[in-house]
Amino acid sequence: MSKMIDLLKIISIILCLLISVGYLTLVWKENFELQQQRKGPNVVGVFGLLQPLADGAKLFTNEAVIPNNINLLMYLIAPVLSLILALVIWVVIPYDVGCVLGDLALGVLFLLAISSINVYAMLMSGWASNSKYAFLGAIRAAAQMISYEISIGLIIISVILCVGSFNIIKINVSQNQSIYFIFPLLPTMIMFFISALAETNRTPFDLTEGESEIVSGYNVEYSSMSFALFFLAEYAHIILMSCLVIFLFFGGWYFFFSSAFWFALKTSLILFFFIWIRASFPRLRYDQLMALLWKSYLPLSLSFVIYISSISLGGWGFLLW
């Protein structure tokens, strides 16, 4: 019976995530309509609410074109692996007190480990496509994700030093009992959010999808549902990074009282910033992207780790002072 309940929980999490990804694209388009004076989706369904279903049906019914001279096994495995990793990582995400599928003591470490493996799916897709554009996009994506995971990891270490635990629930409870980490750790939160933009290949760091240079990057040779799997994994990762910002700096599901509503509302606000930046900022050059990490964020995040660890014995009072 317990196994059946766990299976139902897994299915419900997957369905909710896929629906969230679908309607995130709708919100994305609607915000572009408002911010850039475009015509958003308003034809399919009332106020365009069925547009995500139409997009999914279009991708599902498109012809699957497989290029010649490819490594067929890796070509087919790469999008499946990308989506599986994007789904597995939600096992340790808590939505409210006691509402989590797997409460791991090393939950944050699990998140970082699974997130880093996603680089292999991108490299596999670019290499297996036997296209110089796809391969260049894969190399860019791998270098970008690995680089910014360094700063993300150091910033997370700063939070862990304040809590003394890798458990996501304990990180949230610690903030609910004292103070949101956004207040004493505001610079690290800003660096974490910008690093999350680069980690998820979002504007202004979408160098893997520079249409004028590499024609959509590592997934350029994919079509139909194989492209949709990459698309779902990418947007699921955006939602995940928004949740991680909430867990580390904004108290998770708590605001006056514990509720999954607060968790969803806070996550939606962070997602809005992803959309707002996408509609407002131009793409950077690749050398600017790398210089931002290696010359700015890496020494700054490392300095915060040293600073917080050096005063940890003095308690939060000295840190706030």
C-alpha positions as CSV (number, residue, x, y, z in Angstrom):
1,M,0.0,0.0,0.0
2,S,2.8,2.4,0.9
3,K,4.5,1.7,-2.5
4,M,1.2,2.6,-4.3
5,I,1.0,5.8,-2.3
6,D,4.6,6.7,-3.2
7,L,3.9,5.9,-6.9
8,L,0.8,8.2,-6.8
9,K,2.9,11.0,-5.3
10,I,5.6,10.6,-8.0
11,I,2.9,10.7,-10.8
12,S,1.3,13.7,-9.2
13,I,4.6,15.6,-8.9
14,I,5.4,14.8,-12.6
15,L,2.0,15.9,-13.8
16,C,2.1,19.1,-11.8
17,L,5.6,19.9,-13.0
18,L,4.7,19.3,-16.7
19,I,1.5,21.5,-16.4
20,S,3.6,24.2,-14.7
21,V,6.1,24.1,-17.5
22,G,3.4,24.4,-20.1
23,Y,1.7,27.3,-18.5
24,L,5.0,29.0,-17.7
25,T,5.4,29.4,-21.4
26,L,2.0,31.0,-21.6
27,V,2.9,33.5,-18.8
28,W,6.2,34.1,-20.6
29,K,4.4,35.0,-23.8
30,E,1.8,37.2,-22.0
31,N,4.6,39.1,-20.3
32,F,6.3,39.7,-23.6
33,E,3.0,41.0,-24.9
34,L,2.8,43.6,-22.1
35,Q,6.5,44.6,-21.9
36,Q,7.3,44.6,-25.6
37,Q,3.9,45.6,-27.0
38,R,3.5,42.3,-28.9
39,K,0.3,40.3,-29.6
40,G,0.3,37.4,-27.2
41,P,-1.6,34.1,-27.6
42,N,-5.3,35.0,-27.6
43,V,-6.9,32.6,-30.1
44,V,-6.7,29.1,-28.7
45,G,-9.2,28.9,-25.9
46,V,-10.5,31.7,-23.7
47,F,-7.8,34.3,-23.3
48,G,-5.4,31.9,-25.0
49,L,-5.5,29.5,-22.0
50,L,-5.3,26.4,-24.2
51,Q,-2.2,27.6,-26.1
52,P,0.2,25.3,-24.1
53,L,-1.9,22.3,-25.1
54,A,-1.9,23.4,-28.7
55,D,1.9,23.8,-28.6
56,G,2.3,20.3,-27.1
57,A,0.0,18.8,-29.7
58,K,2.0,20.6,-32.5
59,L,5.3,19.2,-31.2
60,F,3.9,15.7,-30.7
61,T,2.4,15.5,-34.3
62,N,5.5,17.0,-36.0
63,E,7.6,14.7,-38.1
64,A,10.7,13.4,-36.3
65,V,13.5,14.2,-38.7
66,I,16.7,12.2,-37.9
67,P,19.9,13.5,-39.6
68,N,22.3,11.3,-41.5
69,N,25.7,10.2,-40.1
70,I,24.8,10.6,-36.4
71,N,25.5,8.4,-33.4
72,L,21.9,7.2,-33.2
73,L,22.1,5.7,-29.7
74,M,23.4,8.8,-28.0
75,Y,21.3,11.0,-30.2
76,L,18.1,9.3,-28.8
77,I,19.3,9.0,-25.2
78,A,20.4,12.6,-24.7
79,P,16.9,14.2,-24.6
80,V,15.5,11.4,-22.5
81,L,18.4,11.6,-20.1
82,S,17.9,15.4,-19.8
83,L,14.2,15.1,-18.9
84,I,14.7,12.2,-16.5
85,L,17.3,14.2,-14.6
86,A,15.0,17.3,-14.6
87,L,12.3,15.1,-13.0
88,V,14.4,13.1,-10.5
89,I,15.7,16.2,-8.9
90,W,12.1,17.1,-7.6
91,V,12.2,14.1,-5.3
92,V,13.8,16.2,-2.5
93,I,11.9,19.4,-3.0
94,P,9.6,20.2,0.0
95,Y,6.3,22.1,-0.7
96,D,5.2,22.5,2.9
97,V,6.0,21.1,6.3
98,G,6.1,17.3,5.9
99,C,5.1,17.5,2.2
100,V,8.2,16.0,0.6
101,L,8.8,12.7,-1.2
102,G,12.4,12.2,0.0
103,D,13.6,14.1,3.0
104,L,17.4,13.5,2.5
105,A,19.9,14.7,5.1
106,L,22.1,15.8,2.1
107,G,19.3,17.2,0.1
108,V,21.3,20.2,-1.2
109,L,24.2,18.0,-2.2
110,F,21.8,15.8,-4.1
111,L,20.4,18.8,-6.0
112,L,23.9,19.9,-7.0
113,A,24.9,16.4,-8.0
114,I,21.9,15.8,-10.3
115,S,22.0,19.3,-11.7
116,S,25.7,18.9,-12.7
117,I,25.0,15.5,-14.5
118,N,22.7,17.4,-16.9
119,V,25.8,18.7,-18.6
120,Y,26.5,15.2,-20.0
121,A,23.1,15.2,-21.8
122,M,24.0,18.5,-23.5
123,L,27.4,17.2,-24.5
124,M,25.9,14.0,-25.8
125,S,23.4,15.8,-27.9
126,G,25.9,18.1,-29.5
127,W,28.5,15.4,-30.2
128,A,26.0,12.8,-31.4
129,S,24.3,15.3,-33.9
130,N,27.5,15.4,-36.0
131,S,27.0,19.1,-36.6
132,K,29.6,21.8,-35.9
133,Y,26.9,24.2,-34.8
134,A,25.4,21.7,-32.3
135,F,28.8,20.7,-31.1
136,L,29.8,24.4,-30.5
137,G,26.6,25.0,-28.7
138,A,27.2,21.9,-26.5
139,I,30.7,23.1,-25.6
140,R,29.5,26.5,-24.8
141,A,26.7,25.1,-22.6
142,A,29.0,22.8,-20.8
143,A,31.6,25.5,-20.1
144,Q,28.9,27.9,-19.0
145,M,27.1,25.6,-16.7
146,I,30.2,24.1,-15.1
147,S,31.7,27.6,-14.5
148,Y,28.6,29.1,-12.8
149,E,28.0,26.0,-10.7
150,I,31.2,26.9,-9.0
151,S,29.8,30.2,-7.8
152,I,26.4,28.7,-7.0
153,G,28.1,26.0,-4.9
154,L,30.2,28.5,-2.9
155,I,27.1,30.6,-2.2
156,I,25.2,27.6,-1.0
157,I,28.1,26.8,1.3
158,S,27.7,30.2,2.8
159,V,24.1,29.4,3.6
160,I,25.0,26.0,4.9
161,L,27.6,27.5,7.2
162,C,24.8,29.7,8.7
163,V,22.5,26.7,9.3
164,G,24.9,23.8,9.9
165,S,23.0,21.3,7.7
166,F,22.6,20.2,4.1
167,N,18.9,19.4,4.7
168,I,16.5,21.7,2.8
169,I,13.8,21.6,5.4
170,K,16.2,22.5,8.2
171,I,17.4,25.5,6.1
172,N,13.8,26.7,5.9
173,V,13.1,26.1,9.5
174,S,16.2,28.0,10.5
175,Q,15.1,31.0,8.6
176,N,11.5,30.8,10.0
177,Q,12.9,30.7,13.6
178,S,15.4,33.7,13.1
179,I,15.6,35.8,10.0
180,Y,15.4,35.4,6.2
181,F,18.9,35.1,4.8
182,I,18.1,37.7,2.2
183,F,18.7,40.4,4.8
184,P,22.2,39.5,6.0
185,L,23.3,37.8,2.8
186,L,21.8,40.2,0.2
187,P,25.0,40.3,-2.0
188,T,25.2,36.6,-2.2
189,M,21.5,36.3,-3.1
190,I,22.0,38.7,-6.0
191,M,25.1,36.7,-7.2
192,F,23.1,33.5,-6.8
193,F,20.2,34.8,-8.9
194,I,22.5,36.1,-11.7
195,S,24.4,32.8,-11.6
196,A,21.0,30.9,-11.9
197,L,20.3,32.9,-15.1
198,A,23.7,31.7,-16.5
199,E,23.1,28.2,-15.2
200,T,19.8,27.9,-17.0
201,N,21.1,29.6,-20.2
202,R,18.6,32.5,-19.8
203,T,19.0,36.0,-21.2
204,P,21.4,37.8,-21.0
205,F,23.5,34.6,-20.8
206,D,21.8,32.6,-23.5
207,L,25.1,32.2,-25.4
208,T,24.3,28.5,-26.2
209,E,21.3,29.7,-28.3
210,G,23.0,32.6,-30.2
211,E,20.9,32.4,-33.4
212,S,23.3,34.7,-35.3
213,E,26.3,32.4,-34.4
214,I,25.2,28.7,-33.7
215,V,21.6,28.5,-34.7
216,S,19.9,27.4,-31.5
217,G,22.9,25.5,-30.1
218,Y,23.1,21.9,-29.0
219,N,19.5,21.0,-29.9
220,V,19.6,22.4,-33.4
221,E,19.4,18.9,-35.0
222,Y,16.4,17.8,-32.9
223,S,12.8,18.0,-33.9
224,S,9.3,16.9,-32.8
225,M,9.2,15.3,-29.3
226,S,12.9,14.9,-28.9
227,F,13.2,18.7,-29.1
228,A,10.2,19.0,-26.7
229,L,12.0,16.8,-24.1
230,F,14.9,19.3,-24.1
231,F,12.4,22.2,-23.9
232,L,10.6,20.6,-20.9
233,A,13.9,19.9,-19.1
234,E,15.1,23.5,-19.6
235,Y,12.0,25.1,-18.2
236,A,11.7,22.6,-15.4
237,H,15.3,23.6,-14.4
238,I,14.2,27.3,-14.4
239,I,11.4,26.5,-12.0
240,L,13.9,24.5,-9.9
241,M,16.4,27.3,-9.6
242,S,13.5,29.7,-8.6
243,C,12.6,27.3,-5.9
244,L,16.2,27.1,-4.7
245,V,16.3,30.9,-4.4
246,I,13.2,30.7,-2.2
247,F,14.6,27.9,0.0
248,L,18.0,29.5,0.5
249,F,17.1,33.2,1.0
250,F,13.3,33.7,1.4
251,G,12.2,31.2,4.0
252,G,10.6,28.6,1.7
253,W,6.9,28.0,2.5
254,Y,6.8,30.3,5.5
255,F,5.3,33.8,5.7
256,F,3.4,34.5,8.9
257,F,2.3,30.9,8.7
258,S,3.4,27.7,6.9
259,S,1.6,27.1,3.6
260,A,2.3,25.7,0.1
261,F,0.5,28.9,-1.1
262,W,3.3,31.1,0.1
263,F,5.9,28.8,-1.5
264,A,4.0,28.9,-4.9
265,L,3.6,32.7,-4.6
266,K,7.3,33.4,-3.8
267,T,8.4,31.0,-6.6
268,S,6.1,32.8,-9.1
269,L,7.7,36.2,-8.2
270,I,11.2,34.9,-8.8
271,L,10.0,33.4,-12.1
272,F,8.6,36.8,-13.0
273,F,12.2,38.3,-12.7
274,F,13.4,35.6,-15.1
275,I,10.8,36.7,-17.6
276,W,11.3,40.4,-17.0
277,I,15.1,40.1,-17.6
278,R,14.5,38.1,-20.7
279,A,12.3,40.9,-22.2
280,S,14.6,43.7,-21.1
281,F,18.3,42.9,-21.5
282,P,20.4,42.1,-24.6
283,R,22.7,39.1,-24.9
284,L,26.3,39.5,-23.6
285,R,29.4,38.4,-25.4
286,Y,30.9,35.1,-24.4
287,D,34.1,36.6,-23.0
288,Q,32.0,39.0,-20.9
289,L,30.0,36.0,-19.6
290,M,33.2,34.2,-18.5
291,A,34.9,37.3,-17.1
292,L,31.9,38.0,-14.9
293,L,32.4,34.6,-13.2
294,W,36.2,34.2,-13.0
295,K,37.1,37.8,-12.3
296,S,34.1,38.8,-10.1
297,Y,31.8,36.1,-8.7
298,L,34.4,33.5,-7.9
299,P,36.5,35.7,-5.7
300,L,33.5,37.4,-4.2
301,S,31.6,34.2,-3.3
302,L,34.9,32.6,-2.0
303,S,35.3,35.8,0.2
304,F,31.9,35.4,1.6
305,V,32.6,31.7,2.5
306,I,35.7,32.8,4.4
307,Y,34.0,35.7,6.0
308,I,31.0,33.7,7.3
309,S,33.1,30.7,8.4
310,S,35.5,33.0,10.3
311,I,32.7,34.6,12.3
312,S,30.4,31.5,12.7
313,L,31.5,31.1,16.3
314,G,30.4,34.7,17.1
315,G,26.8,34.0,16.1
316,W,24.3,35.8,13.9
317,G,24.4,39.0,16.0
318,F,27.9,39.9,14.9
319,L,27.1,39.0,11.3
320,L,24.1,41.4,11.3
321,W,26.1,44.1,13.0
